Amino acid sequence: MSEPLLCVSQLSKSIGRSTLLHPCSLEAARGEIVALCGGNGAGKSTLIRMIAGISQPTQGRVQIGGLSWAQHRAAYADSIGYMPDEFQFGSALTALETLRFYAALRRVPDDRVLELLDTVGLSEVRGRRVSTYSKGMRQRLLFAQAMLARPPLLLLDEPTNGLDPYWMEAFGRLIRQAAGEGQTVVFSTHQLNIAESYADRALFMASGHVRYAGDVGALKAQYRHDGGLYGAFHALVAAQAEA
Ligand SMILES: Nc1ncnc2c1ncn2[C@@H]1O[C@H](COP(=O)(O)OP(=O)(O)OP(=O)(O)O)[C@@H](O)[C@H]1O
């Protein structure tokens, strides 16, 4: 791998006696798409939140393009476009006002706001209050917010939750395009078909452990007669958990 953009080294999180994430290491190259796969409570959001700098690790460290949260807070934050798994937009604002608010924070020009509203299919309803949006529409707006400043790292927590099949495929195309332009994408998902279709690499997580990390193309080839990534996940992770 060329010089990785993202370096996660022995990162762990404990709260009281609970270990949310056991020491975990991960590197991602520029232009690479990494899927974090695993069931409920596996530790995906915990890992993403620590990379995003909104949750402090118990141990370990993260660097993005050589920057650390502790030493280069502003530049580190500017390196990330983050889409949380749960988020309430201001209910009185329209989609256009909402995106303009985030654009101002990131010093992004207005034509990028309009371009992104079009990209996520919200141009015609941009004047509607976000509180009247469906779940999928809010997800698309949240995704647009993460993409605004074309950050080197897109960190997306369950980005396809609530998306219909058309927008799920559009999401895949958009992250592929972002990766083609050199952005690194790390996203979590329960939908292994999304990981299979669009990720370069998959991490399989369970009970706060990374149980397996591998190249998606190699896994697909290895498990092509056994359910592709679903088969791989079952063979490498779920079966262990059931044992
Ligand atoms: N603030 C907290 N205090 C204690 N335990 C927590 C806290 N936040 C999360 N956990 C626990 O940490 C574990 C990992 O949670 P996390 O949200 O990272 O899982 P996840 O893989 O994102 O799950 P899901 O797919 O359901 O979103 C879970 O067992 C959860 O109950």
The ligand as a Gaussian input file, in Angstrom:
#p B3LYP/6-31G(d) Opt

LIG

0 1
 N      -21.987000       5.038000      26.118000
 C      -21.918000       3.712000      26.225000
 N      -21.754000       3.124000      27.434000
 C      -21.646000       1.786000      27.532000
 N      -21.711000       0.944000      26.482000
 C      -21.885000       1.473000      25.274000
 C      -21.995000       2.871000      25.065000
 N      -22.145000       3.097000      23.746000
 C      -22.148000       1.892000      23.155000
 N      -21.993000       0.921000      24.066000
 C      -21.901000      -0.521000      23.802000
 O      -20.774000      -0.723000      22.966000
 C      -21.008000      -1.815000      22.096000
 C      -20.701000      -1.397000      20.677000
 O      -21.672000      -0.437000      20.275000
 P      -21.634000       0.236000      18.838000
 O      -22.685000       1.286000      18.819000
 O      -20.252000       0.605000      18.511000
 O      -22.076000      -0.997000      17.905000
 P      -22.443000      -1.024000      16.356000
 O      -21.617000      -2.112000      15.729000
 O      -22.332000       0.312000      15.756000
 O      -23.954000      -1.513000      16.438000
 P      -25.253000      -1.204000      15.532000
 O      -25.069000      -2.028000      14.287000
 O      -26.370000      -1.713000      16.373000
 O      -25.313000       0.266000      15.268000
 C      -22.457000      -2.265000      22.319000
 O      -22.437000      -3.386000      23.158000
 C      -23.069000      -1.080000      23.027000
 O      -24.094000      -1.493000      23.907000

